[in-house]
Amino acid sequence: MKIFLALVLIVGGAVAAGCTKAQAKVVPDPPALEVPMPPPRNVEATEQPEPPPVVAPPDEPPAPVAPPRPRPAPANTQRPESRPEPARPENPAPEPSRPADETRAPSDTLQTTPAVRQAQVVRTIQDTLSRASTNLNSVDYRVLNNDAKTQYDQAKRFISQAQDALRERNLVFAANLAEKANTLASQLSGR
């Protein structure tokens, strides 16, 4: 029985030791720091003297003052439906004749290449396109793999787009497309 009692005390002590909680050590709060108040702001207002009025020199006439621009009407205001038309003279004054240069319509395209070189640039682009077409015609489309067929079709599209750009006189774009078509065609013909 003594062994039993000793065993119960040992087991009870182990269970009692396992049931107790471990507690962390408590650290006291650090002392609060006292932050001093910011110093008061002393801002002195400085007055700048007004500039003297500008006076025109006596030998020059005063500069004309432009009238204020009219403000656009708000979008939601309604306009009167009928306005009186201004009176027109019976015999309008004939317009002065203009030189032939002023009567021409302005060109729709911005010309980046001088007119002297334009024919030479067009010829160069056409030569590049003909080389690309010759290279593509030497390629047998049926024996190409899928990637090469895609490149062949792309080169054909570049040639077509370059010809369209030449018709529209977009020489920079046409030259770029012609070079791309020629590069693809030369790679395909070299296979």
CYANA upper distance limits for C-alpha pairs under 8 A (distance plus 0.5 A):
  1 MET  CA      5 LEU  CA      6.61
  2 LYS  CA      6 ALA  CA      6.51
  3 ILE  CA      7 LEU  CA      6.48
  4 PHE  CA      8 VAL  CA      6.64
  5 LEU  CA      9 LEU  CA      6.66
  6 ALA  CA     10 ILE  CA      6.68
  7 LEU  CA     11 VAL  CA      6.60
  8 VAL  CA     12 GLY  CA      6.26
  9 LEU  CA     13 GLY  CA      6.43
 10 ILE  CA     14 ALA  CA      6.75
 11 VAL  CA     15 VAL  CA      6.66
 12 GLY  CA     16 ALA  CA      6.47
 13 GLY  CA     17 ALA  CA      6.51
 14 ALA  CA     18 GLY  CA      6.73
 15 VAL  CA     19 CYS  CA      6.75
 16 ALA  CA     20 THR  CA      7.13
 56 ALA  CA     60 GLU  CA      7.33
 56 ALA  CA     61 PRO  CA      8.18
 56 ALA  CA     62 PRO  CA      6.94
 73 ALA  CA     77 THR  CA      7.78
 98 ARG  CA    102 GLU  CA      6.86
 98 ARG  CA    103 THR  CA      7.27
 99 PRO  CA    103 THR  CA      7.35
100 ALA  CA    104 ARG  CA      7.28
109 THR  CA    169 ARG  CA      8.34
113 THR  CA    117 ARG  CA      7.13
113 THR  CA    118 GLN  CA      6.43
113 THR  CA    171 LEU  CA      8.49
114 PRO  CA    118 GLN  CA      6.60
115 ALA  CA    119 ALA  CA      7.99
116 VAL  CA    120 GLN  CA      8.47
117 ARG  CA    121 VAL  CA      6.70
118 GLN  CA    122 VAL  CA      6.64
119 ALA  CA    123 ARG  CA      6.66
120 GLN  CA    124 THR  CA      6.73
121 VAL  CA    125 ILE  CA      6.73
121 VAL  CA    171 LEU  CA      8.03
122 VAL  CA    126 GLN  CA      6.67
122 VAL  CA    166 LEU  CA      7.96
122 VAL  CA    171 LEU  CA      7.70
123 ARG  CA    127 ASP  CA      6.66
124 THR  CA    128 THR  CA      6.76
125 ILE  CA    129 LEU  CA      6.70
125 ILE  CA    174 ALA  CA      7.60
125 ILE  CA    175 ALA  CA      6.07
125 ILE  CA    178 ALA  CA      6.95
126 GLN  CA    130 SER  CA      6.61
127 ASP  CA    131 ARG  CA      6.74
128 THR  CA    132 ALA  CA      6.75
128 THR  CA    178 ALA  CA      6.54
128 THR  CA    179 GLU  CA      7.36
128 THR  CA    182 ASN  CA      7.04
129 LEU  CA    133 SER  CA      6.63
129 LEU  CA    159 ILE  CA      6.88
129 LEU  CA    178 ALA  CA      6.03
129 LEU  CA    179 GLU  CA      8.49
129 LEU  CA    181 ALA  CA      7.92
129 LEU  CA    182 ASN  CA      7.31
130 SER  CA    134 THR  CA      6.55
131 ARG  CA    135 ASN  CA      6.63
131 ARG  CA    182 ASN  CA      7.20
132 ALA  CA    136 LEU  CA      6.65
132 ALA  CA    159 ILE  CA      8.29
132 ALA  CA    178 ALA  CA      8.24
132 ALA  CA    181 ALA  CA      6.52
132 ALA  CA    182 ASN  CA      4.80
132 ALA  CA    183 THR  CA      8.22
132 ALA  CA    185 ALA  CA      5.95
132 ALA  CA    186 SER  CA      7.55
133 SER  CA    137 ASN  CA      6.54
133 SER  CA    159 ILE  CA      8.28
133 SER  CA    182 ASN  CA      8.44
133 SER  CA    185 ALA  CA      8.06
134 THR  CA    138 SER  CA      6.90
135 ASN  CA    139 VAL  CA      7.37
135 ASN  CA    182 ASN  CA      8.41
135 ASN  CA    185 ALA  CA      5.92
135 ASN  CA    186 SER  CA      6.48
135 ASN  CA    188 LEU  CA      8.27
135 ASN  CA    189 SER  CA      6.22
136 LEU  CA    152 TYR  CA      7.76
136 LEU  CA    185 ALA  CA      5.83
136 LEU  CA    186 SER  CA      8.30
136 LEU  CA    188 LEU  CA      7.85
136 LEU  CA    189 SER  CA      7.23
138 SER  CA    189 SER  CA      7.01
139 VAL  CA    188 LEU  CA      7.43
139 VAL  CA    189 SER  CA      6.15
140 ASP  CA    144 LEU  CA      7.61
141 TYR  CA    149 LYS  CA      7.25
141 TYR  CA    152 TYR  CA      8.32
144 LEU  CA    148 ALA  CA      6.09
144 LEU  CA    149 LYS  CA      6.29
145 ASN  CA    149 LYS  CA      6.63
146 ASN  CA    150 THR  CA      6.73
147 ASP  CA    151 GLN  CA      6.86
148 ALA  CA    152 TYR  CA      6.61
148 ALA  CA    188 LEU  CA      7.60
149 LYS  CA    153 ASP  CA      6.68
150 THR  CA    154 GLN  CA      6.62
151 GLN  CA    155 ALA  CA      6.63
151 GLN  CA    184 LEU  CA      7.10
151 GLN  CA    188 LEU  CA      8.38
152 TYR  CA    156 LYS  CA      6.85
152 TYR  CA    184 LEU  CA      7.80
152 TYR  CA    185 ALA  CA      7.53
152 TYR  CA    188 LEU  CA      7.81
153 ASP  CA    157 ARG  CA      6.78
154 GLN  CA    158 PHE  CA      6.68
154 GLN  CA    181 ALA  CA      8.17
155 ALA  CA    159 ILE  CA      6.77
155 ALA  CA    180 LYS  CA      7.80
155 ALA  CA    181 ALA  CA      4.98
155 ALA  CA    182 ASN  CA      8.00
155 ALA  CA    184 LEU  CA      6.44
155 ALA  CA    185 ALA  CA      6.91
156 LYS  CA    160 SER  CA      6.83
156 LYS  CA    181 ALA  CA      7.63
157 ARG  CA    161 GLN  CA      6.57
158 PHE  CA    162 ALA  CA      6.47
158 PHE  CA    177 LEU  CA      5.89
158 PHE  CA    178 ALA  CA      7.15
158 PHE  CA    180 LYS  CA      7.49
158 PHE  CA    181 ALA  CA      5.86
159 ILE  CA    163 GLN  CA      6.76
159 ILE  CA    177 LEU  CA      7.40
159 ILE  CA    178 ALA  CA      6.65
159 ILE  CA    181 ALA  CA      6.49
160 SER  CA    164 ASP  CA      6.87
161 GLN  CA    165 ALA  CA      6.64
161 GLN  CA    174 ALA  CA      7.92
161 GLN  CA    177 LEU  CA      7.60
162 ALA  CA    166 LEU  CA      6.65
162 ALA  CA    173 PHE  CA      7.71
162 ALA  CA    174 ALA  CA      4.82
162 ALA  CA    175 ALA  CA      7.65
162 ALA  CA    177 LEU  CA      5.87
162 ALA  CA    178 ALA  CA      6.37
163 GLN  CA    167 ARG  CA      6.86
163 GLN  CA    174 ALA  CA      7.46
164 ASP  CA    168 GLU  CA      6.92
164 ASP  CA    174 ALA  CA      8.40
165 ALA  CA    169 ARG  CA      6.57
165 ALA  CA    170 ASN  CA      5.59
165 ALA  CA    171 LEU  CA      7.29
165 ALA  CA    173 PHE  CA      7.08
165 ALA  CA    174 ALA  CA      5.63
166 LEU  CA    170 ASN  CA      6.35
166 LEU  CA    171 LEU  CA      6.55
166 LEU  CA    174 ALA  CA      6.32
170 ASN  CA    174 ALA  CA      6.68
171 LEU  CA    175 ALA  CA      6.47
172 VAL  CA    176 ASN  CA      6.78
173 PHE  CA    177 LEU  CA      6.72
174 ALA  CA    178 ALA  CA      6.52
175 ALA  CA    179 GLU  CA      6.69
176 ASN  CA    180 LYS  CA      6.89
177 LEU  CA    181 ALA  CA      6.64
178 ALA  CA    182 ASN  CA      6.56
179 GLU  CA    183 THR  CA      6.59
180 LYS  CA    184 LEU  CA      6.79
181 ALA  CA    185 ALA  CA      6.52
182 ASN  CA    186 SER  CA      6.48
183 THR  CA    187 GLN  CA      6.78
184 LEU  CA    188 LEU  CA      6.73
185 ALA  CA    189 SER  CA      6.61
186 SER  CA    190 GLY  CA      6.63
187 GLN  CA    191 ARG  CA      7.33
